[in-house]
């Protein structure tokens, strides 16, 4: 369960930081559909993948009702089961920086904010499995200046599980080498705020940034986006996924929407640009490519990108023993169900994240501020991406929307 202190920290972090619809896969469990890079997930009739069409109609009706109520100006909800699309719904409009209510569709690129963390974590795991870094070696093994202020013992594992004790160092955009060094200086100067590993508390940008900085050090200091493209984006055909700025030709939704127009990404729209923890751009389909890579156990197009032991460790709840001990003692756990980068539902109920209470305890995913969430459930083969083109207005509204959408979609199976 989430502690009150984590909820406050995340809210502080958030504060700082057209209609097109189609429905319609089944491959046998354990025999995932292996798409070639650059091809879309095959759309199928919902019933062919064990989805109830009548219940699915309630999902799109909910989106229509919420848009009519003004919960969001536009939204995307795309879902696959066993790698085939049974739902692709785009509603309303988005802001492109000069105009509002531009028709929203599957060709629009979105900033996915903290969903970026599972993109980054996947690349970290790929580098780890090649023997280039040790999760449990001190970060200072790779970044000598990352010492002092209690940081000497911080590990990459702790950075990936929000337990490193450095949740809020001052950080800004990370698009250039100068930006990168400025952020590195900031995390190296920051002092820890609690004993390492003693609890989890959301690290908005710092944990993923430090993990990526270690990867850069062991990969010849290549640009972060180049490493991600070579190891992950290109192999799974995620053409629009990038930690850089999207090409000029791409349609890009600015979410949350700026209060005044015109605004450009290059004009400093977001302080998260380029950050491994919050600066990734992608279309919903490319979010689903990442989710389906993990549902496939690390396989894509017949090629193993994540080795079995590396995959198992990435998806292991890292503080399961501490959580179990607290629950047995009748106490509230000080740790959440973090795997490496992914949050697992575990024994939580609806809560702040948006898992709802229908997906299995083994479901995992990540949110991105209050406009993005991606979830995968290995027990049912379900993957979904839900995005809104503006903030719903409050944390409570965000949680309500996410939990309802997740429950409605999972309830169709």
C-alpha positions in Angstrom: 0.0 0.0 0.0 1.1 3.5 -0.7 2.3 5.6 2.3 0.9 9.1 2.9 4.4 10.5 2.5 4.7 9.0 -1.0 1.4 10.4 -2.0 2.5 13.9 -1.0 5.8 13.5 -2.7 4.2 12.4 -5.9 1.7 15.3 -5.9 4.6 17.7 -5.3 6.4 16.2 -8.3 3.3 16.5 -10.5 2.8 20.1 -9.5 6.4 20.8 -10.4 6.8 19.1 -13.3 -12.0 14.3 -33.7 -13.5 10.8 -33.1 -11.9 7.6 -34.4 -12.8 4.2 -33.0 -12.3 0.7 -34.1 -12.6 -2.7 -32.3 -10.8 -5.5 -33.4 -6.3 -12.2 -31.9 -5.8 -15.0 -30.5 -2.6 -16.9 -30.2 -2.4 -19.7 -27.7 -1.0 -18.8 -24.3 2.7 -19.2 -24.3 2.8 -18.8 -28.1 2.9 -15.0 -28.5 2.3 -13.4 -31.9 5.7 -12.2 -33.1 5.3 -9.1 -35.2 8.0 -7.8 -37.5 9.3 -4.4 -36.6 7.3 -1.7 -38.4 4.0 -3.6 -38.6 0.9 -2.8 -36.5 -0.8 -5.2 -34.1 -3.4 -7.1 -36.0 -6.9 -5.8 -35.4 -9.4 -8.6 -34.7 -13.0 -9.0 -33.6 -13.2 -8.9 -29.8 -14.9 -12.2 -29.4 -12.0 -14.0 -31.2 -9.8 -13.2 -28.3 -12.3 -13.9 -25.6 -13.5 -10.3 -25.2 -17.2 -9.7 -24.6 -18.4 -7.2 -27.2 -21.3 -5.9 -25.0 -19.0 -5.2 -22.1 -16.5 -3.6 -24.5 -19.3 -1.3 -25.7 -19.5 0.0 -22.1 -15.8 1.0 -22.2 -16.3 3.3 -25.2 -19.6 4.6 -23.8 -17.6 5.5 -20.7 -15.1 7.5 -22.7 -17.9 9.3 -24.6 -19.7 10.2 -21.3 -16.5 11.4 -19.7 -15.6 13.6 -22.6 -19.1 15.0 -22.7 -18.8 15.8 -19.0 -15.5 17.7 -19.7 -13.2 15.3 -17.9 -10.8 15.6 -20.9 -10.8 17.2 -24.3 -9.4 14.0 -25.9 -8.4 10.5 -25.0 -6.8 7.4 -26.5 -7.5 3.9 -25.2 -5.8 1.0 -27.1 -5.8 -2.6 -25.9 -4.3 -5.9 -27.1 -4.8 -9.4 -26.0 -2.1 -12.0 -26.8 -0.6 -9.3 -29.2 -3.7 -8.5 -31.2 -5.8 -5.4 -31.1 -9.3 -5.7 -29.8 -9.8 -2.0 -28.9 -8.6 1.2 -30.5 -10.5 4.2 -29.5 -9.5 7.9 -30.0 -11.8 10.6 -28.9 -11.8 14.4 -29.2 -8.9 16.7 -29.8 -5.4 17.7 -28.7 -3.3 20.8 -28.5 -0.4 21.0 -31.0 1.0 24.2 -29.5 -0.7 26.6 -31.7 -4.3 25.2 -31.9 -6.6 23.4 -29.5 -9.1 20.7 -30.5 -7.0 19.3 -33.3 -8.5 15.9 -34.1 -6.8 13.2 -32.1 -5.8 9.9 -33.8 -3.4 7.1 -33.7 -0.8 9.0 -35.7 -0.3 11.6 -32.9 2.9 11.3 -30.7 2.5 11.9 -27.0 5.0 12.7 -24.2 4.6 9.7 -22.0 6.2 11.2 -18.9 7.0 8.6 -16.2 6.1 5.7 -18.4 9.6 6.6 -19.6 10.9 4.9 -16.5 10.0 1.4 -17.7 11.5 2.2 -21.1 14.7 3.2 -19.3 14.6 0.2 -16.9 14.3 -2.2 -19.9 17.4 -0.8 -21.4 19.2 -1.0 -18.1 18.3 -4.7 -17.8 19.6 -5.3 -21.4 22.9 -3.7 -20.4 23.1 -5.6 -17.2 22.5 -9.0 -18.9 25.5 -8.2 -21.1 27.6 -8.1 -17.9 28.4 -4.4 -18.2 26.9 -3.3 -14.8 26.1 -4.8 -11.5 22.7 -3.8 -9.9 24.2 -4.0 -6.4 27.5 -2.3 -6.9 27.7 1.3 -5.6 26.9 3.8 -8.3 30.2 5.4 -7.5 31.9 2.4 -9.0 30.8 3.8 -12.4 30.4 7.5 -11.5 33.3 8.4 -9.0 31.8 11.8 -8.2 28.6 10.2 -6.9 29.8 10.2 -3.3 29.3 12.0 0.0 26.1 13.1 1.7 25.2 9.4 2.4 25.2 8.4 -1.3 28.3 6.2 -1.2 26.2 3.0 -0.8 23.4 3.8 -3.3 23.0 1.1 -6.0 21.3 0.9 -9.4 18.8 -1.5 -7.9 17.8 1.1 -5.3 17.6 3.8 -8.1 15.2 1.6 -10.1 13.0 0.8 -7.0 12.5 4.4 -5.6 14.5 3.4 -2.4 17.7 5.4 -3.0 16.8 8.2 -0.7 17.3 11.0 -3.3 13.8 11.8 -4.5 14.0 15.5 -5.2 17.3 16.9 -6.4 16.8 20.0 -8.6 16.7 18.8 -12.2 16.0 20.4 -15.6 15.9 19.4 -19.2 18.4 16.7 -20.4 18.5 17.1 -24.1 22.1 18.3 -24.5 25.4 17.2 -23.1 25.5 20.4 -21.1 22.0 19.6 -19.7 23.1 16.1 -18.9 26.2 17.3 -16.9 24.1 19.9 -15.0 21.7 17.2 -13.9 24.5 14.9 -13.0 26.1 17.6 -10.9 22.8 18.1 -9.1 22.3 14.4 -8.2 26.0 14.1 -7.1 25.6 17.1 -4.8 22.3 15.9 -3.3 22.2 14.3 0.2 20.2 11.3 1.0 17.0 11.8 2.9 16.5 8.4 4.6 18.5 5.2 5.2 19.1 3.5 1.9 16.5 0.8 1.1 14.5 1.4 4.3 11.4 2.5 2.3 10.2 3.4 -1.1 9.2 7.0 -2.0 8.7 8.1 -5.5 11.8 9.5 -7.3 10.4 11.7 -10.0 13.5 12.0 -12.2 16.6 11.2 -10.1 16.5 7.4 -9.9 16.0 6.7 -13.6 18.5 9.5 -14.5 21.3 8.0 -12.3 20.6 4.5 -13.7 20.8 5.8 -17.3 24.0 7.7 -16.4 25.6 4.5 -15.2 24.5 2.9 -18.5 26.1 5.7 -20.5 29.4 5.3 -18.5 29.6 1.6 -19.4 28.5 2.1 -23.0 31.3 4.5 -24.0 29.3 7.6 -23.1 27.0 7.3 -26.1 24.0 9.7 -26.1 21.2 8.1 -24.0 18.7 8.2 -26.9 21.2 6.4 -29.2 21.7 3.6 -26.7 17.9 3.2 -26.4 17.4 3.2 -30.1 20.1 0.6 -30.7 19.0 -1.8 -27.9 15.3 -1.3 -27.8 13.5 1.0 -30.1 14.7 -0.3 -33.4 14.5 -4.0 -32.4 10.8 -3.7 -31.5 10.0 -1.3 -34.3 9.0 1.5 -32.0 9.6 4.1 -34.7 8.2 7.1 -32.8 9.7 6.3 -29.4 12.4 8.8 -28.6 14.1 10.6 -25.7 14.9 13.4 -28.2 12.5 15.9 -29.7 10.2 14.3 -32.3 10.9 15.2 -35.9 9.2 18.3 -37.2 6.9 16.2 -39.4 5.4 14.4 -36.5 2.1 15.4 -35.0 2.8 16.0 -31.3 0.2 16.5 -28.5 1.2 18.9 -25.8 -0.3 17.4 -22.6 -1.1 18.8 -20.2 -2.3 21.6 -22.4 -0.5 25.0 -22.0 -2.6 27.8 -20.7 -1.4 30.3 -23.3 -0.6 29.7 -27.0 1.5 29.5 -29.0 4.0 27.2 -27.3 6.7 25.0 -28.7 8.6 22.1 -27.3 11.9 23.8 -28.1 10.6 26.8 -26.3 10.8 25.1 -23.0 7.4 23.5 -22.7 8.5 20.9 -20.2 11.4 20.6 -17.8 11.4 16.8 -18.3 12.5 16.8 -22.0 15.2 14.3 -22.5 15.0 12.8 -19.0 15.3 9.0 -18.7 12.6 9.3 -16.0 10.1 11.4 -17.8 11.1 12.7 -21.3 10.2 9.9 -23.7 7.8 10.5 -26.6 5.7 7.7 -28.3 2.5 6.9 -30.0 0.2 4.6 -28.0 1.0 1.7 -30.3 4.7 2.0 -29.4 3.8 1.9 -25.7 2.0 -1.3 -26.5 5.1 -2.7 -28.3 7.0 -2.3 -25.0 4.2 -3.9 -23.0 3.9 -6.8 -25.4 7.7 -7.4 -25.4 7.3 -8.0 -21.6 4.1 -10.0 -22.0 6.1 -12.2 -24.4 8.7 -12.8 -21.8 11.4 -10.7 -23.5 10.9 -12.2 -27.0 10.2 -10.1 -30.1 9.8 -11.4 -33.6 11.4 -14.7 -32.6 14.4 -13.0 -31.1 15.1 -13.0 -27.4 15.9 -9.4 -26.4 15.7 -10.0 -22.6 17.2 -13.3 -21.3 15.0 -15.4 -19.1 16.9 -14.9 -15.9 17.2 -11.2 -16.5 13.5 -11.0 -17.3 12.6 -12.9 -14.1 14.7 -10.6 -12.0 13.3 -7.5 -13.6 9.8 -8.6 -12.7 10.5 -9.8 -9.2 9.0 -7.6 -6.5 12.2 -6.4 -4.9 10.8 -5.8 -1.4 8.4 -8.6 -1.2 9.9 -10.0 2.0 9.6 -6.6 3.8 6.1 -6.1 2.6 5.0 -9.6 3.7 6.6 -9.1 7.1 4.9 -5.8 7.7 1.5 -7.3 6.7 2.0 -10.3 8.9 2.7 -7.9 11.8 -0.4 -6.0 11.0 1.6 -2.9 10.0 1.4 -0.7 6.9 4.3 -1.6 4.7 6.9 1.1 4.1 7.7 -0.4 0.7 5.5 -0.7 -2.4 5.4 -3.5 -4.9 8.2 -2.2 -7.1 10.0 -4.6 -9.5 12.9 -3.1 -11.5 11.2 -0.1 -13.0 7.7 -1.6 -13.1 5.2 -1.3 -10.3 3.3 -4.5 -9.7 -0.3 -4.5 -8.4 0.4 -7.0 -5.7 -2.2 -7.1 -2.9 -3.2 -3.5 -3.3 -6.7 -2.5 -4.1 -7.5 0.4 -6.4 -5.2 3.0 -4.8 -3.4 5.9 -6.5 -1.8 4.2 -9.5 -4.8 3.0 -11.5 -4.6 -0.8 -11.5 -8.2 -1.0 -10.4 -9.2 -4.3 -8.7 -9.9 -6.6 -11.7 -6.5 -7.3 -13.1 -4.4 -9.9 -11.4 -2.0 -9.4 -8.6 0.8 -10.0 -11.1 -0.2 -7.2 -13.4 2.4 -4.5 -13.8 2.8 -1.1 -15.5 3.5 2.6 -15.0 1.8 5.9 -15.1 3.0 9.2 -16.5 1.9 12.2 -14.5 -1.9 12.4 -14.7 -2.3 11.9 -18.5 -0.7 8.5 -19.3 -0.9 4.9 -18.0 0.2 1.6 -19.5 -0.6 -1.8 -17.9 0.1 -5.4 -18.8 -1.4 -8.5 -17.1 0.6 -11.7 -17.8 -2.3 -13.9 -16.4 -4.7 -12.8 -19.2 -2.3 -11.5 -21.9 -3.9 -8.1 -21.7 -2.0 -4.8 -22.5 -3.6 -1.4 -22.5 -2.5 2.2 -23.0 -4.8 5.0 -21.8 -3.9 8.7 -22.5 -5.8 11.9 -22.1 -4.9 15.1 -23.9 -5.1 17.3 -20.9 -5.0 16.9 -17.1 -8.3 15.6 -15.6 -7.9 18.4 -13.0 -7.0 16.6 -9.8 -5.2 13.5 -8.5 -8.6 12.2 -7.4 -10.1 12.5 -10.8 -7.1 10.9 -12.4 -7.3 7.9 -10.1 -11.1 7.6 -10.7 -10.7 7.6 -14.5 -7.7 5.2 -14.6 -9.3 2.7 -12.2 -12.6 2.8 -14.0 -11.0 2.3 -17.4 -8.7 -0.5 -16.2 -11.6 -2.3 -14.5 -13.9 -1.9 -17.5 -11.3 -3.2 -20.0 -10.2 -6.1 -17.8 -13.8 -6.9 -17.1 -14.4 -7.6 -20.8 -12.2 -10.7 -20.7 
